Structure formats: C-alpha cells, structure tokens
Amino acid sequence: MKWYKIFTSLVNKLSNLTSLTTLKICSSLILLPNELSNLISLTT
C-alpha cells in the first residue's frame, strides 16, 4: 500500500510537469507569431 501511494504521487507529479510544459509550449507557440511580427515591424 505504501509503494502504491508513492507510485501514484510520482505519477501525479509527472503528469503535472508534462501538463505544465505543454502549456508553456502552447503559449510560446501562440506568442511566437506576435513576437515575430513585432521584430519585423521594428526592422522595417
């Protein structure tokens, strides 16, 4: 039972980590075109 609890907590932490990184990647993908257009408008 103790091992099961440790295992589930580990899985929960891993899933939290992956969801966080997925959120970061998605937000950066959404923000990237905006940043690019800002750069382009600055250079021209």
Backbone bond lengths (Angstrom), bond angles and torsions (degrees), N, CA, C in turn:
res aa  C-N    CA-C-N  psi(-1)  N-CA   C-N-CA  omega(-1)  CA-C   N-CA-C  phi
1 M - - - 1.463 - - 1.523 110.68 -
2 K 1.319 115.55 -40.81 1.458 118.73 179.70 1.527 111.14 -63.18
3 W 1.315 115.92 -43.95 1.469 119.94 178.65 1.515 111.24 -61.57
4 Y 1.322 115.21 -37.81 1.457 119.29 179.49 1.525 111.20 -62.48
5 K 1.322 115.96 -41.58 1.457 119.79 178.93 1.524 110.81 -64.97
6 I 1.312 116.61 -42.54 1.465 120.65 178.43 1.525 109.98 -61.97
7 F 1.306 115.54 -44.02 1.458 120.56 -179.17 1.530 111.60 -62.71
8 T 1.320 116.81 -44.95 1.465 120.07 -179.30 1.523 111.32 -66.28
9 S 1.317 117.17 -37.20 1.462 118.85 178.06 1.527 110.62 -66.65
10 L 1.330 115.91 -37.86 1.462 119.94 176.76 1.525 110.83 -63.27
11 V 1.313 116.19 -44.44 1.460 120.34 179.57 1.525 110.75 -63.25
12 N 1.319 116.22 -40.33 1.455 120.39 178.33 1.521 111.01 -62.44
13 K 1.322 116.27 -43.88 1.460 119.92 179.09 1.521 111.14 -63.60
14 L 1.318 116.05 -41.33 1.461 120.23 179.04 1.523 111.41 -63.75
15 S 1.312 116.27 -43.91 1.463 119.18 -179.70 1.522 110.79 -66.52
16 N 1.329 116.88 -36.19 1.461 119.94 175.94 1.523 110.17 -63.21
17 L 1.319 115.82 -43.04 1.462 120.04 179.31 1.523 111.57 -62.04
18 T 1.315 116.55 -46.32 1.464 119.49 -177.86 1.525 110.94 -66.18
19 S 1.329 116.66 -38.52 1.467 118.70 179.34 1.526 110.06 -67.22
20 L 1.328 116.23 -35.12 1.459 119.61 177.59 1.521 111.15 -65.58
21 T 1.315 116.13 -46.03 1.462 119.07 -179.35 1.528 110.59 -66.50
22 T 1.326 116.71 -35.50 1.454 119.84 177.50 1.523 110.34 -64.38
23 L 1.321 115.80 -40.96 1.459 119.95 177.19 1.518 111.03 -62.30
24 K 1.325 115.91 -43.05 1.461 120.28 179.91 1.520 110.93 -63.47
25 I 1.319 116.17 -43.65 1.463 120.21 -179.98 1.526 110.27 -64.42
26 C 1.311 116.91 -43.36 1.460 120.44 179.80 1.519 110.65 -63.87
27 S 1.305 117.66 -44.72 1.458 120.58 -179.13 1.524 110.89 -65.63
28 S 1.322 116.82 -39.09 1.463 119.43 178.64 1.525 110.24 -67.91
29 L 1.331 117.08 -35.57 1.467 120.44 177.16 1.518 110.61 -66.08
30 I 1.323 115.56 -36.57 1.463 119.62 178.79 1.523 110.34 -71.38
31 L 1.333 115.85 -37.69 1.457 119.99 -176.82 1.518 113.10 -81.13
32 L 1.300 116.92 -20.31 1.466 120.13 -175.44 1.530 114.26 -60.02
33 P 1.315 120.04 -48.37 1.472 118.93 178.59 1.523 112.09 -59.34
34 N 1.311 116.31 -37.06 1.457 120.66 178.05 1.523 110.60 -61.64
35 E 1.313 115.80 -46.70 1.467 120.50 178.85 1.526 110.71 -62.44
36 L 1.308 115.82 -41.42 1.463 120.30 -179.88 1.523 110.96 -63.20
37 S 1.299 116.80 -44.26 1.461 119.78 -179.85 1.525 110.76 -66.17
38 N 1.327 116.58 -34.98 1.465 119.98 175.52 1.523 110.30 -63.43
39 L 1.302 116.41 -43.29 1.463 120.66 178.67 1.525 110.96 -62.78
40 I 1.308 115.54 -43.56 1.466 120.04 -178.60 1.530 110.14 -64.31
41 S 1.298 116.46 -42.82 1.465 119.43 -179.75 1.523 110.93 -67.52
42 L 1.315 116.75 -28.36 1.469 120.12 177.52 1.519 111.01 -72.28
43 T 1.312 116.81 -39.39 1.463 119.48 -174.51 1.524 111.85 -78.53
44 T 1.328 117.54 -26.21 1.464 119.09 -178.20 1.511 112.12 -92.39
